Amino acid sequence: MRVSMHSEEEVFGQVKRVLAELFELPPERIVPDANLYTDLDIDSLDAIDLILELKQITGRKVQPEQFRHVRTVGDVVAAVRELMRNETAA
């Protein structure tokens, strides 16, 4: 299910949906500055599930090192947008 997303709002909406569905989180908790680990209780195994889901959404292979510095929902959005930019440049 590859989705074409370009604006930050579109990417945030998709990331929010994925986080809510994968981890059964209330959507109101998923805000750009929410910390994945401390605010949303996502652990390292959950992060792998998130990366795999983002691969499905973007159609791009997501390297774990690309997410090494991801800490917040906003960081996830930025990383996805970067993947999308790399795709259009390729």
VEXDREN-2710 file (C-alpha; in Angstrom, 1 decimal):
% VEXDREN-2710
k/r/px/py/pz
1/MET/0.0/0.0/0.0
2/ARG/2.2/2.7/-1.2
3/VAL/1.0/6.3/-0.6
4/SER/2.2/9.4/-2.2
5/MET/2.7/12.1/0.4
6/HIS/4.4/15.4/0.0
7/SER/3.3/18.0/2.5
8/GLU/4.3/17.8/6.1
9/GLU/0.7/17.7/7.1
10/GLU/0.0/14.7/4.9
11/VAL/3.0/12.8/6.2
12/PHE/2.1/13.7/9.8
13/GLY/-1.4/12.4/9.2
14/GLN/-0.1/9.1/7.9
15/VAL/2.4/8.7/10.7
16/LYS/-0.3/9.5/13.2
17/ARG/-2.6/6.9/11.7
18/VAL/0.2/4.2/11.7
19/LEU/1.1/4.9/15.3
20/ALA/-2.5/4.9/16.5
21/GLU/-3.2/1.6/14.7
22/LEU/0.0/-0.3/15.3
23/PHE/0.3/0.6/19.0
24/GLU/-3.3/1.3/19.9
25/LEU/-2.5/4.9/20.9
26/PRO/-5.1/7.6/21.4
27/PRO/-4.7/10.0/18.4
28/GLU/-4.7/13.0/20.7
29/ARG/-1.4/11.8/22.3
30/ILE/0.3/11.7/18.9
31/VAL/1.6/15.2/18.5
32/PRO/4.8/16.3/16.7
33/ASP/6.8/16.9/19.9
34/ALA/5.7/13.7/21.7
35/ASN/8.7/11.5/22.5
36/LEU/8.2/8.0/21.1
37/TYR/9.9/6.3/24.0
38/THR/8.9/8.3/27.1
39/ASP/5.5/9.8/26.0
40/LEU/4.2/7.0/23.8
41/ASP/5.8/4.0/25.5
42/ILE/7.3/2.7/22.2
43/ASP/10.2/0.4/22.8
44/SER/13.0/-0.7/20.4
45/LEU/11.0/-3.7/19.1
46/ASP/8.1/-1.4/18.4
47/ALA/10.4/0.9/16.6
48/ILE/11.3/-1.9/14.2
49/ASP/7.6/-2.5/13.6
50/LEU/7.2/1.2/12.8
51/ILE/10.1/1.1/10.4
52/LEU/8.6/-1.9/8.6
53/GLU/5.3/-0.2/8.3
54/LEU/6.9/3.0/6.9
55/LYS/8.6/0.8/4.3
56/GLN/5.2/-0.4/3.2
57/ILE/3.9/3.2/3.1
58/THR/6.8/4.8/1.3
59/GLY/7.8/1.9/-0.9
60/ARG/11.4/2.7/0.1
61/LYS/13.8/0.5/2.1
62/VAL/14.3/2.2/5.5
63/GLN/17.7/1.8/6.9
64/PRO/17.7/1.5/10.7
65/GLU/20.6/4.0/10.9
66/GLN/18.3/6.6/9.3
67/PHE/16.2/6.3/12.4
68/ARG/19.0/6.3/14.9
69/HIS/18.4/9.9/16.0
70/VAL/14.6/9.7/15.7
71/ARG/13.1/10.5/19.1
72/THR/9.8/12.4/18.5
73/VAL/6.8/12.0/16.2
74/GLY/8.1/15.1/14.4
75/ASP/11.4/13.3/13.8
76/VAL/9.6/10.4/12.2
77/VAL/7.7/12.8/10.0
78/ALA/11.0/14.5/9.0
79/ALA/12.6/11.1/8.3
80/VAL/9.7/10.0/6.1
81/ARG/9.8/13.3/4.2
82/GLU/13.5/12.8/3.6
83/LEU/12.8/9.3/2.2
84/MET/10.2/10.7/-0.1
85/ARG/12.5/13.5/-1.3
86/ASN/15.2/10.9/-2.0
87/GLU/12.7/8.9/-4.0
88/THR/11.7/11.9/-6.2
89/ALA/15.3/12.8/-6.8
90/ALA/16.3/9.3/-7.8
END
